Amino acid sequence: MKEEVVLRWLKKAENDLKTVKYLLTLEDAPTDVISFHCQQAVEKYFKAYLTLVDVRVKKIHDLETILALCTEKDKKFEMKNILNSVLMRRGSFMKQQKR
């Protein structure tokens, strides 16, 4: 049962990212809608994790609050760790683009 809920959250997050990828192909891409779907994807990934570790989340959309719940369970969610991970991936991505 729990695994099904986690998979549903992940599927919804992936659908948000598919929407973002599609919207980015448009000539005059609506950045407000793109930002919304990015936020939604992050929220859903966080909620999938929290479901996996048996943390119930109220119906909220505040990423700071949800991130704090994740961080309570795993310090890898601390902002400094997330930023380091993003910067490392960005560096790897930029190297690939130069090839």
N, C-alpha and C positions, 0 to 999 in steps of 0.2 A: 504493500500500500504506500509506504513512505517513498519507496523508489519510484513509483508511478508519479507521485506529486513532484518529486525532484525532476524527473524527465519532462513533465509538462512545463515546469518553469524554464528548463533549458531550451525546450522547443520554442517557447514563446520568445525567449531572448534571441535565439537564432533567427526567428522571423523578423524581429526588430532590426537585426543587423542586415538581413537580406533587403529589407526596405531601404535602409541607409545606403547600401551598395547600389541599389537601383537608382535612388534619387541623386546620387553623386554622378550618375551618367548624364543627367539632364543639363542642358546648356545653362539655364538659369535656375539652378537647384535651390529649393527653398530651405535656407539654412536653419530657420526656426524649427521646421519639421524634422530636419536631419538631427538637430540637437535634441529634440524631444525623444526621438527613437533611440538615440545613443544613451540618453539618461534611462529610458525604459529598459534597455538591454542590461545595463549595469545593475539596475535595481532587481531585475529578474534573476540574474546570475547570483547576486548576493542572497536573494530569498531562496534560491535552490540550495545554496550552501547551508543556510540556516536551517532549512527543512532537513537536510542530511544529518546535521548535528543536533537535531531535536530541539531547536529553539523556535518557539511560536512567535510570529510577527503579526502585530496588529495591522490593519489595513492602512498603511502609511506609505508615503512616497518620498519621504525625507531621506536622501542618501546618507547624510551625516549620521542620523540616528541608526539607520540600518547598518552602516559601516561600523559604528561603535559596537553593535551587537556581534558582528563578525569578529572584530578585534578582541572582544572579551573571550571568544572561543579559541582564537588563533592569532598570535601576535604578528604573523606574516601579513595580516591585513592592515597593519599600521601604515599610515600615509607614506612615511619615508621608504618603506619596503615597496609599496606600490609604485611610487615615483621612480625608484631605482630600477624596477622591473620594466616600466614603460620606457625609460631612457635607454636601457640596454637594448630593448627590442627596436626602438627607433634607430639607434646606431646601426644595428644589424640590417634593418630595412634600408637605410640610406646607403650602406655599402653595396647592397644588392642592386639598387637603382643606378649606381654609377657604372656597373658592369655593362 
